[in-house]
Amino acid sequence: MKKPFQVIYEDNHLLVVNKDPGILVQGDRTGDVTLLDVLKEYVKDKYNKPGEVFLGLVHRLDRPVSGLVVFARTSKALERMNEIFRKRLVQKTYWAVVRRKPPENAGKLVHWLVKNEQKNVVTAHEYEVPGSQRAELTYRVLGKINEHYLLEVNPLTGRPHQIRVQLASMGCPIRGDVKYGYDRAVPDKKIYLHARRLYFVHPVKKEPLLCRAALPPDPFWEEFLALDDEATKDKNMDFTFE
């Protein structure tokens, strides 16, 4: 059975993986096997650890989304990584494929989001409403191939379904994301949203850490690799925190 992840970075404190689309990160009412379960087995087998393995989830990706997910291998690392994410001392970069061109080639979106827990759907509002959370992201258009546009998205907050609902509210639902307005599903019920890069300072070693996740092996994604030119190379990224 193919592993639903690729290890990007690993040491005694952290485990960063590139998640395949379609696997849950953390358990839900479906009872399906999760990435957390699989990675605990991976750590247990690799290091021949007896008993229960500690692996703390730092953040989540939605099931149909691919890309980078960070886990902590110690409670100290988990506490420090939670603080890094809480203080927004992490730069997150996603790639999203949409069919409609945004009104501007680059911009910032601000919404107030409300989640319906029963339906697992988030709605975006232009103003604050009861029970809402402020959500912010920036985006830019990297290019166009076959009537689809590739967007680079940097979420400045970490809200559930944030990128999906905010891009949809701009009139640009993500390819395959029927929950948020795309007209049809794609095979395997995945969507074309990928957590491409993460940059933060290691919580224990105090060294800058840049992780980059390859795109899933998908002919449609591969068409966009040509757009990963000087505009998207890591050396040109602005490593400043909001």
Order of alpha helices (4+ residues) and beta strands (2+ residues): beta-beta-alpha-beta-beta-alpha-beta-beta-beta-beta-beta-alpha-beta-beta-alpha
